[in-house]
Every structure is written in structure tokens, then in C-alpha cells.
Amino acid sequence: ISGYSLVIQARDSGTPPLSSSVTVNVDISDVNDNSPVFTPANYTAVIQENKPVGTSILQLVVTDKDSFHNGPPFTFTILTGNEEEEFTLDPHGVLRSAVIFKHMVSTEYVLCVQAKDSGKPQQVSHTYVQVRVIEESIHKPTAIPLEIFIVTMEDDFPGGVIGKIHATDQDVYDVLTYTLKSEQKSLFKVNSHDGKIIALGGLDNGKYVLNVSVSDGRFQVPIDVVVHVEQLLQEMLQNTVTIRFENVSPEDFVGLHMHGFRRTLRNAVLSQKQDILHIISIQPVAGSNQLDMLFVVQMHSGGFYKPAYLIQKLTNARRHLENVIRISAILEKNCSGLDCQEQHCEESLSIDSHSLMTYSTARISFVCPRFYRNVRCMC
């Protein structure tokens, strides 16, 4: 307990008795009676041979239960095991290489490291660090090409994580890093540690080919990443049709079914080859295992087919479509539960362009806005 706050009252012996009170704050000053604590108690690390001088090997983690002026900053010292000065230890507890290690020269080093706190008198503790020298990387990283589809309202893309690169390496201790060519960093970023791709706001309609690479420190491998950006027109929202799927997650639909279903759907509803099928959004149905997909078909002349026409085409081709994935319903209006006749039911669709949903798999990622349905009786 670092302090106490006491309220003390004095009362006299008069009639009537009078009193007053005062607050007394008692601060407990800290004594440096706790040693620094390493977490974990001892360390094991590896470094590949032929890594350049200054390569980071390990970050020491030290805590102290004393107050801040009796704890950090800590002073780190290598007491034993560094007689040939192969290692350095910086003030932040990062162990680095001071030489280029060779697996044939030595395969293991054991260091005794001391941490000293800032109290008076100072307290110390020790840990042992085992460093193994392993052979340099012999396998190149492998990465899966990634295709990303982004659907957004006109000039209203807020940006965010749009996908993730999946890369592996057969060398167990290889640490993979991801880079993006500098000329593309005004529109996209790649997290160097986990391969997540981030798009900045304001992307224009079109196709972007990203120059991304993954490196294990020795080998650098290019990765094919293609981003398609499609901007929606407000007129599309009045002509959408919804297909509701049964027992499928958004990620499974994107990764396993979307390409095949899009192709089958085009064959079913397009009247001419020049017509364009737009998938506007996919979204789970709340409280169920169903999934809604919104789409619209644009005529080659520029207008849009009416929902009633598309639904008729879908109904005729439903059996063929279900060869790809099971369909629960084909919706134009969603007035279930409302006590009104079909012709007196009005549905409106709204898009929240600032609430993006990202469904990402290893090979394909789909980014789309969240949508809301509003239905009411007109009778």
C-alpha cells in the first residue's frame, strides 16, 4: 500500500461538545528491497550463420516490483560467456551479434547476463542465455498469389486492412519479412511482420498490381498481388437482387464458391455478353448460418435490369445454380413478418460505405460495405 488517508476528529468537553476534523495523508516511501526479475527466468535463442554484424538475437524482458525510481532503467552486463566479444548488449536489453558466426566454428554459446536496477543500494539478478548457431537458410520462401476485390461507393473508400499474404518457409527458424515497392506506398502499405495489406483512403476505380516481396534474410521472392476496385453507383441500389445461401460462411463462399458461382450466375442472367454482373456485397444473416449476396446486372447500354426480370431468370436456372452451392431463397422483397400484402410492401436498401467487411482467404479477399434493409407496409 503506497499511502493512507486518515480523517482525525478532536472533540472538546463542553456543553454542547464542539469538534473539528483534519485529514492526515501518510505516504509510504519505497525501499529498494526487490531485485529485477527476468521473464522467462532463462532464455534460449538461435542465430543463423553469416548474418551481418548487429543482427538482433534476443530481447531481454525485466520487471521490478519497486517504485519507478528504484526500478528501471536497468543496467545490463554480460558477465561470462563473451570472452571473445562475440555479442553486445544494448541499454534496452537487446542482445546483438558482434561478429559473423560460423556454424563450423561453434554451434552453441552460454552467456550469464546481469541486470542491475536504479535503486540505492542497487539490486541485481542474473539469467542464462543459450545461443545456438544454425546453418544459414537453404530454402526460399513460398507465397500464394493473392487477388483482392474491393467494392465501395463512389469516391468514398475509407481504407483499412484488405487482405493478408500467406507465405511459408521450410527453414524452421527463418523470420519472414514483407516489403512493398516505395512508389506504391502512397496508396497501399504492407505490414513487414505479418504480411497484412492495408489500403489507404480514396482509391479510384480500377486495377492495381502491387510489387510485393517476401524475404527470409537470404532469399527474396516476389508475390503476385492484384487489387480490383469497383465503385458503386447509387442507381444500383434500386435494382439489386439478393440470393440467400444455406450453411456457408462468408470466408468459405469467397474462397471456395465465389468464382464458380459468379461464372454460373453470369450464364444464367446475362442476356448479352456485354452485360456486366456486379456483386455489391455479401453479409451473414443475423442469428442464422445463412449468407446474403447482393448483385445487380448492368446492360451494355448503361442501364440496369429490373429485379423482377432477374428473379425470373434466376428461378428458371435455380437447379443449375444449386450445382455450385445450395440456395435458401431468392429475394427481391424481404417483408416476412409484416402484416401487409406483397404489392403493398416497400423495401429500401442502404449502404454504409464507412463500415467495410473484409473476408480474406489465402488466395482471394473480398472487401465490401455493410448493408441494411428497411421494409414497411404501404397499405
N, C-alpha and C positions, 0 to 999 in steps of 0.2 A: 504494500500500500504506500503510495508516494506522498500522501498527505491526509490530514484530518481537519475538519472544520467544526469547532465547538461553539455552542451558544451558552454563555455563563450568565446567570442572574444573581444579583445581590438584592436582598430584601431586608429592610430595617425592622425595628421592634416597636414602631409607633402604632398609634391607632387613628385611622386605619393604617396598616403597613404599606409603605411605598417601595417600589422596586424599579430597577432598570437592568438592562442586559447589554452584553457586549459579545461580539464574535471574535474568537481567537482561532487563527489559522496556524496549524502546526505542519511545517514541511519536513519530510524525512529525507535528508541528504543521502545520496548514494555512496556506498563504499565499493571500491573495485574488488569484489570478492568472487567474481565469476570469470572463469577462463574462456577464451574464444572456443567455439565448437565447430568442427568441420562436419559438413554434411555431403556425402556419407563419411564415416569415420576414416576409411581408406579408399584410395582411388586406383582404377585400372584404366589405361589409355593405350591407344595404338597410334603409330605414325608410319606412313609408307616411306620406303627408302626413296632417295633422290628428290624429296620435297625441298623447296627452297628454304634458305635460312630465314627465320622469322615466322615459320608456319605455326599457327596456333594448335596446341596439342590438347589442352585441358583448361577449364575454368574452375578454380577452387571456390567453394561456397563456404563462407564463415559467418556465424552469428554470435551475438553476445547478449546475455540477459541483463547486463548492467545498463545504466542510463547512457545516453548518447555520448557524453563526454568521457565515459570510461570504456567505451566500445570502439567502434571504428573512428578514424581509418586504421586499418591493420597494417602491420609491417611483416612482409613475407621474406623468409630466408631459406635457401636450400642448405641444410646442414651437412648431409652426406650423400654420396652417390653421384656428385657432379664434379669430381676431382679434375676431369679433363675439360670442364666447362662446355659440355655439350648442350646445356639448357640454360635458359634465362627465365626469370620470374618477375613480371612487372608489378607495380604497386597495386594493381587491381586484381591480382591473383591469377593472371593468365600465364600458363606455362607455355613457352615457345621454344622452338629448336634454335640452337646457336651454330649448328654445323649441318652438313648434308649427310644424313645417316645412310649406312650401307648394311644391308641385311647380312652379308657375308662377314662383316667385321664383328658385329654384336647384335644379338636378337632381343636382348632384354636389359633394362636398367631399373634399378630400385632407388628412389630418392626419398630421403627423410626431409620433410618440409616443416618449418616452424612458423606459426602465426603469433604475433605479439600485439596486444591491444594498446589503446592510448591512455589508459588509466595510470594512476600513481598510487602504489607501485604497480608496474606493468605485470599483467598475467600472460602466460604463454601456453600454447598447446601444440601438439605435433600430429602429423599424419604421414602415412607412407604412400607413395605414388609409384605404381608399377607401370613402366612404359615398354610396350612391345614394338619392335621394329619388324614390319612385314614387307613382303615384296611389293614392288610398285604395281599399279593397275595393269592388267593384261587383257581385259575385256572392254570393249567400247560400250557405252550406254545404248540402250534401245528405247525408242519412244514411239508411241502410237500417233499417227496423224490425227488432227482434230479439226472438225468442221463445226462452226458456230453460227446459229441463226438468231438474229435479233429482230424482234417486231416491236415497233414503237410508234407513238403518234407523231404527227408532223413536227419536226424541229423541237421535240420535247423529250429527248433521251437524257435521263439524269445521271447515267453512268453507274458503275458498280462491277462486281465480280461476274464474269460472263462464262467462265469455264475453267478447266484445270487440265494441265498437261500430265499425262501418265507416262513416266519413264522408269526403267529398271536397269540394274547393273548386276552382272554375275559376281563381281568382286564384292565380297561381303562388307568390307569396311569403306568402300567408296562413298564419298559425300557428293551428291549431285547438286549442281548449281545451274540456274536458268538465266539466260540473257536475251535481250531484245535489242535489235539494231537501233542506234541512237536517233536516226531520222524519223522513227515511228513513235518515239516516246511522247510526242505532243498529243497523240490520240489514244495510245494504249500503254499499259505497264505490265510487266511480268514479275511476280514475286520470285526473287532469286532463290529462295529456300524451298518452297513447296510447289512452284510451277503454276500458281493461280494467275489467270489472265484478267486484268482489270481494264475496262473501257472507261475513258473519261467522258464527260458530258458533251452533248451536242454533235453526235455522229451524224453524218449525212447519209442519205440513201446510197447504197452501192455495195461493192465487193472490195474487201481488204485482204491482202496476202501478207502475213506477218513473217518477218525474218527472225525466228526464234531458234535458239540452240541450247543444248544441254551438255554440260561438261562434268567429267569426273576428276578434273585436275590434270589429266594427261591427254585424254581424247575429247574432242568436241564434235558433236553430232547435230546437224540441222534437223529441225522438226517442221513438218508441213502444218501450218495453222491458217485456215481460211475463215474469214468473218463475213457473213452476208447480213446487211442491214436493210430492212424493209420498213418504210414509213407508211402508216395507215392514213387513209382519207376519212373524214368524218362521215361521208356518204356511205362508206362500207358498213357502218354500224346499223343502218336501217335495212340492210339486205343480208344479214347473217343467218346462217342455219347452224343448229347445234346437233352434233352426233354424240350420244352418250354411250360410253363403253362400260362393260361389266368386268369387274375383277382385274383391274390393271392399275398399276401405279404410274404417275407421270414419267418417272425415270425409265421404267420398262417400256412404256409407249414410245418415248423418244429414242431409246437405244435399240429396241427390237422391232418396232412396228411402223414407225412414222414414215420411213422411206417407202416401204412396200405399200402401206395404206394410201399414201399420197398418190402413188402411181395408179393404184386400182381406182381410187376416187376420181382421178382425172379422166380415166377411161369411161367412168360411169356418168359423169355430169357434164363434161365439156362437149359443147355442140360443134365447135370448130377447134382446130389445132392451135389457132392464135389466141383462144381464150386463156385467161390466166387464173389459176387457183391460188387463193391467198388463205393460209392458215393464220388466223388472227391471234388465237390464244388457246391454251389448254389449262384446265383447272380442276382439281379434285372437287367432287360434290360433298359438301359438309355432312359429316355423320354417316358416310357410306364408303364403300370401296369402288365407287363409280368415278368416271372421269369424263368431263365435258370437253369437246373440241369445237371451237367456233371457226367457221370458214365462210368465205364469200367467193363468188366467181365473177370475174370482170370480163366483159365482152371485148373482143378485139377492137370494136368501135369506140370503147371508152366507158360505156355504161355498165350496169350490173344486173345480172339475172335476178328476178324476183324470187323470194324464198319459196313461194308455192310451187314454182316451176322446178326448183332444185329438189324439193321434197318429193315431188312426183318421180323424178329421175332416180332419187335415192331409194324410194320404195320399190321401184321395179328392179333395182340392182342389189337389193339388200342381201339376198342369198350369196351373191358373188362377193360382196364386201366382207361377209362374215367368214369367208375362207381365209381371210387375213387375221381378223380379230373379232371377238364377239361383241355385237351391238345390243345395248339395252333399249335404246329409244332414239328416234329421230324427232327433234323438237323444233317447232317454229315458235309456238306459244307455250308458256310454262305456267298455266293457270290452275294447276291441280290444287284442290283445297278451297278455291274461291267459288262461291255460290252464284255463278253467272254463266250464261250461255257462251259458247265458243265465240260467236260473232260479236259479242259484247265485251270481250276481254282485250285489254290493251297491254302490250308489253313494251318496255323501253330498256335499252341496254346502255350501260355507261362503262367507260374505261378509265381506270386510274393509272395514268401513264407514269406516275412517280412511285408506284408500288410494283416493282418488277419481280417476276418469279423466274428463277434460273433452275432448269432441270438439266443436270450435267452428267454425262457418262464418259467413258474413256475415249470414245470415238466421235461423239456428237453432243452438242449442247444447244438447248433451245431456251431463249430468253424472251419472255412475253409479258405484257401488262396484265394486272388483275382486272377482272370484270365483275360487274354487278347487274343483276336482273331486278327490275321493278315491274310488278304486274298489278293491275287494278280492274275492277268491273266498271263498265261504261253504261250499264243498264239503268 
